[in-house]
Amino acid sequence: MFLSLTQILFDEAHLDLDIVFRTGEKYRYKNVPLFVYEGLMGAESQGHYMHKYILGRYEFERLD
């Protein structure tokens, strides 16, 4: 089962990638290179891309 993303924000100055999932959970992934964000935005399946290239690879925090 792949993830369903409802919002994606990228802060290029700080390399923070903020993701809001369909469940309403919000996470910030830190030090994500611009090319990874661009790949996510251009991916046929953003959930699959998250699993393959982001989850478990970058430090993250859950946002309130």
Residue pairs with C-beta under 8 A, 6 or more apart in sequence:
2 45
2 47
2 48
2 50
2 51
3 21
3 22
3 46
3 47
3 50
3 51
4 21
4 22
4 47
5 19
5 20
5 21
5 22
5 46
5 47
5 50
6 20
6 21
6 22
7 18
7 19
7 20
8 17
8 18
8 19
8 20
8 37
8 40
8 41
8 46
9 17
9 18
10 16
10 17
10 18
10 32
10 34
10 37
11 17
11 18
12 34
15 30
15 31
15 32
15 33
15 34
16 28
16 29
16 30
16 32
17 28
17 29
17 32
17 36
17 37
17 40
17 54
17 58
18 26
18 27
18 28
18 29
18 63
19 26
19 27
19 28
19 29
19 50
20 26
21 27
25 62
26 62
26 63
26 64
27 60
27 61
27 62
27 63
28 60
28 61
28 63
29 54
29 58
29 59
29 60
30 58
30 59
30 60
30 61
31 58
31 59
32 54
32 58
36 53
36 54
39 49
39 53
40 46
40 49
40 50
40 53
40 54
43 49
